[in-house]
Structure formats: structure tokens, C-alpha cells
Amino acid sequence: MSDLLERLRGRGWRMTSQRRVVAEVLDGDHVHLTADEVHARAARRLPEISRATVYNALGEVVEVTTDGRAKRYDPNAHHPHQHLVCSACGLIRDVHPTDDPLAGLPADERFGFAVSGVEVTYRGLCPDCA
């Protein structure tokens, strides 16, 4: 299971059945659901779960926004990766390039910045849309 449960426990949150269900819905690679999708899937398992509980748990994951589409949530917040996004349907996949993206930025293009991170999004068409 993703480390979301551990992160919630680390914040001192009691592990309620609602929080556990949200973490289970978000478990796995390539999971990039909207808040509504998380709530709908969680409600199938636990009908009384509130949207507020879902949103509180989503505060522990990374928001991913692509091209003005609905915000999606990536539970792999503490595992370095980039995203591959389908320009047609919006499908998102986690990818792990082998090159250091920071190495591609020459020193004279850093303008004195102490760069602490890089976000790269690869775009194209998924097999279903191609």
C-alpha cells in the first residue's frame, strides 16, 4: 500500500475507517483520481464517508493539474517521478526517467537561482487515442 497511511499517522491523525478507505482508494502506481472520483470509490466501500474527510486526506498527496482539466491527486508524493499525459483523454502515467533533468539546465541559464526541484511533464497520445 502507498505510504499515505504512514504519512497520516505521522501527522498524529487517528486511523479511522474513513481515512483508511481513502488511502486504499489511492493505493497503487499510476493513480491520479479527481476528488470526486476518490469520494465515489470510497463511498462504494463506506457509504457514510463525507467529502470533507476525503478532502482532508487529499491534503497529504500532490495535486496534479494538466491543461485546465480537473485537479487530480497523486499519492506518490514522496517518490521522485515525472508524469506522462495524454493530450487527448488526459490519462496520466508515472514515469521514472533515468537522466537528471536538472543536468539539462546549463549554469548560465539558472540566473543565480539555487534550484531545488524540477517538474517535467511529457505529453503525447496514449495507445487508445493514437
C-alpha positions in Angstrom: 0.0 0.0 0.0 1.2 3.6 -0.6 2.8 5.4 2.2 -0.3 7.6 2.6 -1.4 5.7 5.7 2.0 6.2 7.3 2.0 9.9 6.4 -1.4 10.4 8.0 -0.2 8.5 11.1 2.9 10.7 11.2 0.7 13.8 11.4 -0.8 12.3 14.5 -4.1 11.5 12.8 -6.2 8.7 14.2 -6.6 6.0 11.6 -10.3 5.9 11.2 -12.1 3.7 8.8 -12.8 6.7 6.5 -9.1 7.6 6.3 -8.2 4.0 5.7 -10.7 3.7 2.8 -9.4 6.9 1.2 -5.8 5.5 1.4 -6.9 2.2 -0.1 -8.7 4.0 -3.0 -5.4 5.9 -3.7 -3.2 2.8 -3.5 -1.1 1.8 -6.4 1.0 3.2 -9.2 -0.5 5.5 -11.8 -3.4 6.5 -9.6 -4.4 10.1 -10.5 -8.0 10.5 -9.5 -10.1 13.6 -9.1 -11.6 14.4 -5.6 -15.0 13.3 -6.9 -13.6 10.0 -8.2 -11.9 9.4 -4.8 -15.1 10.2 -3.0 -17.3 8.0 -5.3 -14.9 5.0 -5.0 -14.6 5.4 -1.2 -18.4 5.7 -0.9 -18.9 2.4 -2.6 -16.8 0.8 0.3 -18.1 3.1 3.0 -21.3 4.9 2.1 -21.3 7.3 5.1 -17.9 8.8 4.1 -18.1 12.6 3.8 -16.5 14.8 1.1 -14.7 16.7 3.9 -12.9 13.6 5.1 -11.8 12.9 1.5 -10.5 16.4 1.1 -8.7 16.3 4.4 -6.9 13.1 3.4 -6.1 14.6 -0.1 -4.1 17.3 1.7 -1.4 14.6 2.1 -1.0 14.0 -1.7 0.3 16.0 -4.6 -2.1 17.9 -6.8 -1.6 17.4 -10.5 -3.2 19.8 -12.9 -2.9 19.4 -16.6 -4.2 21.7 -19.3 -7.1 23.2 -17.3 -8.6 19.8 -16.5 -9.9 18.9 -13.1 -7.2 18.6 -10.3 -6.1 15.1 -9.8 -4.3 13.7 -6.8 -1.1 11.7 -6.9 -0.4 9.6 -3.7 3.2 9.0 -4.6 4.2 12.4 -3.2 7.4 11.2 -1.7 8.7 9.1 -4.6 10.5 11.1 -7.3 8.9 10.7 -10.7 7.5 12.7 -13.6 4.3 12.4 -15.5 3.3 11.3 -19.0 0.0 12.8 -20.0 -2.3 12.0 -22.9 -3.1 15.2 -24.7 -6.5 13.9 -25.9 -8.1 12.0 -22.9 -5.9 13.2 -20.0 -4.7 9.8 -18.9 -1.7 10.3 -16.6 1.1 7.7 -16.0 4.0 8.0 -13.6 7.4 7.7 -15.3 10.9 7.5 -14.0 13.4 9.0 -16.5 17.0 7.9 -16.0 18.5 11.2 -16.8 18.8 14.1 -14.3 16.5 16.8 -15.6 18.5 19.5 -13.7 21.6 18.5 -15.6 19.9 19.8 -18.8 19.8 23.3 -17.4 23.1 25.0 -18.1 24.6 27.1 -15.3 24.3 30.3 -17.3 20.5 29.6 -17.7 20.0 29.3 -13.9 20.3 33.1 -13.4 21.8 32.6 -10.0 18.8 30.5 -8.8 19.6 27.8 -6.2 17.4 25.3 -8.0 15.7 22.9 -5.6 13.5 20.9 -7.9 12.4 20.2 -11.4 8.9 19.3 -12.7 8.8 17.7 -16.2 5.6 16.7 -17.9 5.8 14.5 -21.0 2.8 14.9 -23.4 1.6 12.7 -26.2 -1.2 10.4 -27.2 -1.9 7.2 -25.3 -2.4 4.0 -27.3 -6.2 4.3 -27.2 -6.1 7.9 -28.5 -3.3 7.4 -31.1 
